[in-house]
Structures are given as structure tokens and as C-alpha cells.
Amino acid sequence: MQLILEQTFPLGRFHATPWKVFPYDDPHGEWPPSPWRLVRAMLARSYQLDREIADSTEAHAKLREEVVRAFATSQVEWYLPPSSWRGPGLRQYHPAEFKRVPASASEPGMMAYNTTKVLDNFWVTSNGTAAPVIWHFDGPDWTPPLLAHLDACLARMTYFGRAESITEIRRTAAVPSLGESVKLSPRRSGNAVPVLALQPDATLAQLEATTDAPEVAGTNIPPGSRWMYAERPARPRTRPIQRPKPELPPTNLIQFAIGSTVAARYRDTVRITERFRVRVLGCLTKLLTGNAKAKWTDAPPEVREQAFLLSGRNPDGNPSSGHRHASFLLCGTRDAPSRLCVWRSVPFNDLEQRAIFDAASLPLPLNYKDDPWTITLVPLDKLVPPPPGLESSPFCSWESLTPYVPPRHVHDRRGKPKAGCSVQDQLAVELARRGQTSHGLSISAEKAGWVKVHHKQSVRDGRTNTDKLGYAVKLTLSEPIFGPVLLGESCHFGLGLFVPVTSSLAGPAPQ
């Protein structure tokens, strides 16, 4: 005959420690719950019935013997909640011994409980009826009177294990499909855990023995019990909760604070912004294709078409016209950059912003690819004001924060100035393209040192040198203009960034 019990833990935890196991050294925890613990808990409720019902001691004593015999001769297996797992344990102080505290105290009345720290191990279970612990017993001795007494005992069971382990347990008729059952084996396999079960010939006297009795205190396991072994079912693989991310509002400027052990330099502007741009394009390719291993170099034409406002190149690889694509800039004081900014006249959409933030989630090498010195990019809130030069205010006087590199060579191969190619002439042409006439324009320029410029991959393989001479420039215009002012070679990679002269940028011009 089959006996099926359904047990739940309303607080979602089963508190118990296996027999004679030190809680701090408990390697497994008691899971599944042991049949020995279940029978003893049921016997305790049987004695509660004696106190409630007069003249029932003799009848209940006989039923208790039959209950022990029925449990001992039955085969047991469990259906455990698949989401159960071992909790971290609770550490708390309990009163231990009533004595003088401290022991050296001599004044009368200094008696108190000494405390000791204990560990409360537990298993986290389902806290509802959706995933109960199912006990399945199969034995020949489950008679109707015995089942009626068992039902009365189970109805009075309020805790199981320690007093914190509130429980509800009842007999049920049928078990739905609950997956793989847990069975006991006399031999231990590699992943099995010990479970305290009953001997087939266990008696009521053995089950009622107290833990401090001499015949129990000196044994490794209580009388009438034996260690058997069970393999717990594997926990299902957890999946992160996919919550829809709120769409980011369009914005023209995204700022990151730069953190590094070795400070970045303006002379490395293009090297830093190039790497960040490539990483941004790679992240955007992954988002557009849905492939975590996709690369920008292998992106199909439709992906390149959607990314041309970030890359600055059409699907055929030719540069886009109008300078509408994104600019990657280093901003800060005269001494060193403190921010990396991404700016575009056309606002960034939600997908582009996510690609930029994903690219900033990993450290960025300062110089070479495997350089151990890296910079960390920390996103700045939109409440942080833009740096000088990117703010929405017009100014008449501007000076270069990063070196200005003329688009054409200033000198010929003999080292003589080329007609119409001076720094002033090329700046006047570029400003004219912005709609600013040369009337009232004053330009002063001086050499600021050699800097790296951006070249297309096909050009890098040629003989063209990526080191170009940069200039520190000051502009004075007759009418104020709005920023950002980006002029010269590699201006979309941070070179030729101008800031208002009125801005408080301490230190000499960058070298």
C-alpha cells in the first residue's frame, strides 16, 4: 500500500542539521529531510493527542508501535522542489550557561547567561503549494486505523526540524507529474549525500530515546537508524530576468570621465579615439545583427548603411559628405584630458547610445593593443554641463585645445612654404565653409609638436606617415560663432578642437 505525504514550508526555509554533525562543519545539510526525523516528529504529536483525549494512552501506544513498524518496513522516495538550494546560514548568539559573567566578578547579583555563537543551517524551499516536498512510502502495513491516527498527528505538526522551520504536512491521494524522484541506496555514489533512515527492525523504544540518554550519547547514529544515500536532482539552469530597457532619449552629446593610473595625453588623442570608435562600431554591429561574435570588418552593407553616421563612411567605403557623422573628442584642462566626449549634430538614437555605452564598459588601452596601462571610461549624467567648446553659447575668440593639423602640407618637399597653403590660409578656407567671412578675422599660429592623425586602413599600409606637425592656434572673429569648432585633419577624432578663450583652462598649450 502506498502512503503519499505533501509537505510545505510557509516561510520558505527548512532548518535542520544532520545527526551528530557540527553546524560549522556540515558539508551537505539535511536535504532531503530524513525519515528518522519525520517519524520522531510524528511520535511527538501522538503524545500530544494523549494530552488532548482522555483514556487514549493505551490505544495510542499500540498505534505508535504500528506506525514505527510501518515506516521502518516501507520503501521511501521523494519529489523535491526543483528550485530548492542551500541557504547561507544564520549566525546568532544564544544563551548557554547561567553563571557569573564575567567569571572573575565578586559582587553578588552578577549572575547572567553566558552566550555562544551558533550557526543555523537551512535549505531554501518553495513557500507555497506550487512546489511541495512529496514523501512517497510503499509498504504493506498501512491500515485504515493507522492512517487515521497518522492524519491526526500530521494535522498537529507545526514545525519540522528546528522551531524556526514552520511546516504544514498532510496525506494526499495522488501525485502529479513532478519529475525525477529521489531514492535511497545503501551504497554511496560520487554525488550522493547521507540520509538518516530507519532500520527495518526499528522499535518504538529506539525511536523514543532522548538524545542525551547514555545509550544514545555514545553512539555515532541513534538506535534503530542507519545511514543511506540519495542523489539530489540537479538544479535547473537559471535564466536572468529579461526586463525591457527603457528607450534612451535622443541626445547630441555623450560624456565619459577618464580614469587612469597614467594620465592620457593630448598627443595620443587620435590613438585613443580611434580605438574607442572601432569598439563602438563593433558593439553596434552586434546589436544590429543580434550576433555576439559579429565584427565590424565583416558587417554587411545594410549594417554599414545604418551605422554611417557613426563611422563616417558609406556602405561602399567612401567618406560621407557634409561632416554629419560623430566626432570623438578628448576634453579637459590644458595639462591633460579628463573627459572623452562623443558629439554629433544629428542626435544619437537609442541603439547608437547603447553601442557607445557598451564600448565604454571595458578598459581602453592607452597606447598599443596589449598595453597594460589603460583608461576607464565612466558615463557622466546629463546634468553634468558640457565642457568648454561644446556648450551652446557663441564666442568671438577661440583657441585650440588639441593641436590643429592643416589638411594640406604647408611646405613643399624642399621645405619652402607653399603658396596659399599657410596655416592661416587653410584656416580661412575652412571657416569660410562654415559661413564665416575673412573680414575681421585674426589668426595666430605656432608649432605645437608632432601628433598622430587618422588614416584609412588602406592608406596606413602605404608610405604616408601618420605623424603630422600640429599647431597651437588662436582665432579672433568679428562675429561670435557657436561651437563645437572642429577644424583640420582628423577633426572627427579629436584634433583641431577649439575652446573659447574665456574658458578657465589652466596651464600651457598642449605639446
Number of C-alpha atoms within 10 A of each C-alpha: 10 15 18 19 20 20 21 24 23 16 15 18 23 29 23 23 21 19 16 13 11 12 16 11 8 13 10 12 22 23 22 22 23 20 19 22 19 15 20 16 18 24 24 14 19 24 17 14 18 16 12 10 10 8 10 13 15 10 10 18 16 12 18 22 16 18 23 24 21 20 26 24 18 20 15 20 19 22 23 24 20 19 14 18 15 16 16 12 15 10 11 11 11 12 11 12 12 11 12 17 15 11 10 7 11 10 8 7 8 12 14 14 13 16 14 11 11 15 15 18 22 25 21 18 24 23 15 13 13 9 19 22 22 22 23 20 20 17 16 12 18 20 12 9 10 17 16 11 17 21 16 15 21 22 14 16 19 15 17 22 20 14 12 15 19 19 20 18 22 16 17 13 9 11 13 5 7 14 11 12 15 19 17 20 15 11 11 15 11 6 9 16 20 23 23 21 23 27 17 17 11 19 20 19 11 15 20 13 16 12 13 9 9 10 13 15 13 11 10 10 14 21 18 19 20 18 18 19 20 22 19 19 15 8 11 9 7 7 6 6 6 6 6 6 6 7 11 13 10 13 16 13 19 20 23 19 17 19 16 15 9 10 16 22 17 24 21 17 26 24 20 25 23 18 17 20 20 17 21 24 24 24 24 28 26 19 16 19 14 10 10 11 10 17 18 18 11 11 18 13 13 10 17 25 15 16 21 19 20 23 21 21 17 17 19 9 13 9 15 15 10 7 14 15 21 23 25 26 25 28 27 18 19 18 18 16 20 20 21 24 22 24 21 20 14 14 15 23 14 14 14 23 22 18 20 23 17 15 22 19 12 13 14 24 18 23 15 13 10 10 10 11 16 21 21 18 22 16 18 14 10 11 6 8 11 15 16 22 25 20 14 12 13 14 19 16 19 24 26 26 29 32 32 31 27 24 16 13 16 19 13 11 8 6 8 9 13 13 10 11 18 17 22 17 16 19 21 18 16 16 17 12 10 11 10 18 15 15 9 10 16 14 16 13 17 11 14 19 15 16 23 19 24 19 16 9 8 7 12 12 10 8 7 9 12 14 12 16 18 26 25 22 24 19 19 17 19 15 14 14 18 14 19 20 19 23 23 20 21 23 24 26 25 32 32 27 27 27 27 26 18 12 13 11 16 10 10 9 18 19 18
